[in-house]
Amino acid sequence: MFIVFLKLANKDGISAHMEGHKKWLQRGFDDGVFLLAGSLAPQAGGGLLAHGVTQDELQARLDDDPFVAEGVVTVEITELAASRADERLAFLVE
């Protein structure tokens, strides 16, 4: 499982690429890769929880995000090897 931070780098590009970013995000959910997405407060970017892919596969997917491709955000990926979880999230434990 991966925790991904999309850290804001260029506020000026947000509005121009928001629709493409939303479509990209939806594809990640539709494909079952993204489990959670949200904003980093205060207006610092966003974060994702990704599962079921390798780091290389995730990086390729992130590279397709218009926010990443256009330099609106920078990407930070952290791998988390879950060893314990609430029963509702047991599928995340490796």
C-alpha positions, 0 to 999 in steps of 0.5 A: 500500500502507498501513501501519496502526497501531491504537494502544491507547487504552482497554484496558477495551474490548478483551475486550468487542469482541475477537470483533467485531474478529476477524471484522472482521479476517477479512473484510479477509483474505477480501476480499484487502485485508489482507496482514499483521496482528499485535500491537504490542509491548508490548501497544500495539495492532496493525498491518496491511498493506493493499493494493489499496484507496484511502485513503478505502476503507481508512478506511471499512473501518477505521471498521467495526472495533469497536475503532475505533468504540468507541474501543479504538484510534486509527488511524494510516495511512501510505501506502508507495509500494513501489519495491523488494521481494524477489521474493516480494513483487514484486506490492506494487511499484507 
